[in-house]
Amino acid sequence: MNAYEFESTWDVEIVVHGPFNFSKTVAKPAGWHWATPGEVFQAGTLWSGTYLNGIPLGLKMSAEDGKISATVYAQFQLNDIEKRSLLRDMRLGLGADDDLQAFYAVACDDDILSVTVKDLCGMRVRRLDDVFGRVILAITLQMAPLKRSEQMMAKLLAEYGTVIAFDGREVVLWPQPSDIARMEPAELRRRVNLGYRAERLVKAAQYLVDHPLALHDLLNLPEPDAIKKVMEIPGIGPYSARLVLGRSSAPVDVWSVVILSELLLGRTPKHPRKEIEDVTNAMIDRWGEWSWIAFVYIFNDLPQLARVYNLSRIS
């Protein structure tokens, strides 16, 4: 595992026009991370990190009245081009320029979403994850319960993540594609217990070493083209591509389809996998371009929704 110690190199302020809730955005109620599962959120402050041109950086962030104060930690001073690039990625990851009010206008007239936006007002749905971090998430979620996926991700970070130390904290970043591309799948299976996913992850890493992808470039493509581009990564199918992108198409799987069917169709599916297409179409018919953000709001507000709707699975 690589390890780095950083010093403060740059202070920057990011303004997000309301509604905006920093805590719910970077530490979502369902436990979803913002940039890496190895980040730390405590008392309104986030210690996280990312890669800039393949070089790890630390981030300390807090917010007051929609104004985010961020300190960047590194082993070098950032030049102006690097600062602009990092600021662009941070704004994107925070959803700083997303039109949340337009979603709320739709949600407030919807029986289901009106519950969630009341509970989660100001939560932005974007993340800072790079493409490979999202690919790791997508592959470890394949054909596995959430608890099993979390175990695989935790073990992968423990064995191959990048440890960065700054401001008295340690954060573990996702491995980079080059860290995994040179490995033998058998070693990953043995050390991380990935099963058949080990070969998929190695092949995906090798592909991304040769064909780097950046989220901001993917978001500039029409969604069908972006999904097609992501599906060129070995081991990534349509569901995983939607999970990687986080655009308008929701990644409905055999677990989430049960809850969505109960919410939208009023029935618990006997054969969940066979219901995915019907439920996906129901989401599109009801929420259209807002299907992804609706998906995120629903699955971060299940305890409250379960007070209103008869949901058989809320964990």
N, C-alpha and C positions, 0 to 999 in steps of 0.2 A: 504494500500500500504506500502510495506517495504521501509525503507530509510537508507542509509549508508553514512558516510563521510570517505574518504580515504586519506592516505598519500602516497607519492612516496616510492616505495619499490625496484624497479629494473629498470635499464636502459639497453636496448639491441639494437643491430644493426642488421638489416636484409638486405642482399644484394640480389637483383633480377637482373639477367642478362637480357639485353635488347632484344627486345624492351619492355619498361615498362613505363607506365604513371600512377603515383600514384593517381592523382586527378581523372582521368577517371575510375580507378579501384575501389576506395572506395566511390566515389560520381558520379555514372553513370549519363550520360546526361538525361536519362528518369526519373530520380529521384529515382532510386532503391537504397535502403540502403545497407550498407555493413554488419553490424552485428545486428542492431536493428533500427526500424524507429525512436527511441528516441535518436539517436546520433546527434552530431553537427559537421558540416564541414564548416570551414571558413578560407579564405586566405591560403589555402594549408595545413591546419592542421585539423586532425580528432580527436575528442574526442568521444570515443565509450566505449564499455565494453563487457564482456562475463562472463560466469561461469566456474570455475575450480573446479571440483568435487563438484558441487552444490553451491560453494561459489562465490559471485559476485566480479568482478575485474574491474577496470577502465583502459582504454588505451588511451594514447595521442600519436599520430603518425604524422610524417611529413617525407618528402623525398627530396633528392637532388641527381641527377645523378644515380638513381637506388639504392641508399643506404637509407634505411628507419631507422630513429631514433625513437625508441619507449620507452615510460616510462610507467611502470606498477604501478598502484595505488591499494592499498589494506589495510586491517586492520591487516595484519600479514606479516611476512617475508617469502618469498617463499623458499622452500628447492630446492636442485638440481633436484630432480625428478619432482617437480612441474614446475620448470623453463623449463625443457626439454619438458614436456607435453604441456605447453602453447606455447612455441616456435614452436613446431610441428604444433599446430592448427593455429597459426598466419601465418606461411609459407603456409599452405594449403589454408587458407582463402584468402591470397594474390595471390594465383596461382604462387608462387615464383619458383616452379620447373616445371611449365607447359611449353611445347614446342610450344610457340606461333609462332615461325618461320615456323614450319611445317604447321600450319593452314594458315599462310600468303602465303606460296608457292602455296597452293590450291586456296586461295581467290583471288590472283592477276590475275589468269586466268579465273575468274568467273565474268560475267557482273554485277551481283548484289553485290557480296561481295567485289569486287574491289573498289566500292564506299565507303563501310562502313569502310574498313581497312585504307583507306586514311584518313577518318575523325576521326577515333577512334584508331589510331596507338598506341599500347602499353597498351590498355585496357585489363586487365585480367578479366575473367568472374566469378571467384569464389567469395564466401562470407564466413564470419566467423560464420554465423548463426548456432546455435545448431539445433538438429533434431526437438525439440518441436517448436522453432520459425518458422521453415519452415512448420511444420504441421499447425500452426495457420494461416500462410499465405495461405496455400493450401485450408484449410477449409473455410476461409472467402472469398476466390475467387470463391467458388462453387456457380453457378447459380446467380451471382451478377455482376453488372457493376463495373468497377475498382473504380469509385468514392465511391460507396457504400461499397466496400471492404475496402478501405482506412479509411472510417469513422468507420467501425467496429473495425479495428486494432487500430486506435487512441483511441477509447473509451476503448478498452480492456487494453491498456497500461496505460491510465489515471486512470482506476479503480484498476487494479491488477498488474501493472508492478512494477519493483524494481528500485527505484530512487537511483542513486549513485552520490555523489558530490565530485569533485576533481579538482584541478587546476583552481578554480574559475568558474567551469561549472557544470551543472547538466545533467546527461544522464539517460534515462529510459530504462532499460533492459526488454526483454520479461518476462512474468511470467514463473515460473518453473512448470513442470507437477504437482508437489505436491501442488502448490498453487491453481490449477484449479480442481484437482482430487477430492477434498473434497467438492466441491461446488454442489449445486442443479442446474440442468439445468434451472429451472424456474427463479432463481436469475440472471443467465447470460442473459437469454432472456430479463428480465426486465431492468437490469442495462446497458447492452451493446447492446441491440437490435439485437441479433444474430439470432433470429428466430429459425428454426429447427436446425441450426448449433450448437446451445448451447449444445444439447444432444450429438452430434458428438464430440464436443471439449472435453467435460467432459469424455466421454468414451475413447477418444484418450489419454487424460492425465492419466487416471487410468491405461491404458495399459502400457504407458511408465514408470510409477512409478514401475510397476511389471516387465517390460521387457526393461530396459534402452538400448538405441541405441546411438552409437557415429558415426559421419559422417566418421571419418577416418577408422573405422572398415567396414562400408558399402562400402567405396571406394576400399577396398581391396578384395571385392567379385566380381565375374563376374557380369556384369550389369543385366542380367536376374535374377540372384539370389538375387541381391540387391533390384531390383524392387519388387520381390516376398516378400522379408523380410519387406519392407516398407508397402506393401499392407496388412500385418497382423495387422497394426494399424487400429482400427475401424474408419470408415469414409474416408479412403484413398483408392481411386481406381487407375486405371492405369495412368490417367492424373495427379492426385495429386502426385502419387509416382514419376513420372518423374520430377515434379516441386521440390519435396523434394530433390531428388538426384542431379540434375544438372549434369548429365553425358553426354552421346552422344545422347540420345533420347529426342527430343524436345517436350515440353508439349503444343500441339496444341489444342486450345479451340475454341468456337464459335465466339470469337472476333478476335483472331489472325489468324484464318483460312481465313478470308476475305482478309486480307493484303497478306498473303502468297499465296493464290490462284491468286490474281491479279499479284503478282510478278512472280510466277512460271508457272502458267497455262494461264495467260492473260485473266482471266474472273472473274467477281464478282459473287460469288455463290448466287443463289436465296434461297437456303436452306442450310445455313452454316453448321449446325450440320451434315448433310448428306455428306458434302465434307471433313470432317476431315480425314477420312482414306485415301482418294485419295491424299490429300495435304501432309499428313505425309509420304506416300510412295514416293511422288515426291521429298520430302526433302531427304529421305534416298537414293534414286537413284542418286540424284545430289551431295549430300554432305557427305553421309555415316557417318563415325564416327565423323565428324565435325558438325553434324546437330545441336547439342545444342549450341555450340559456335557461329555458324552462326545465330541461332535464337536470341541470346543475342545481337549480333552486329546489326542485322536488326532492332530490336525493340528499340535500343538506337540511331538509326540514321534515324528515320522515316522522320523528316523534310527535310533532304538532299535527301533521296530516293524519296520523293514526288516531287522533282524538276526534277527527271529523269523519274519516272514512274507515271502512273495515279492511285493514291491510294485514295480510297473513305473514309478510316478511318485512321487518323494519331493521334488521341488523345483518 
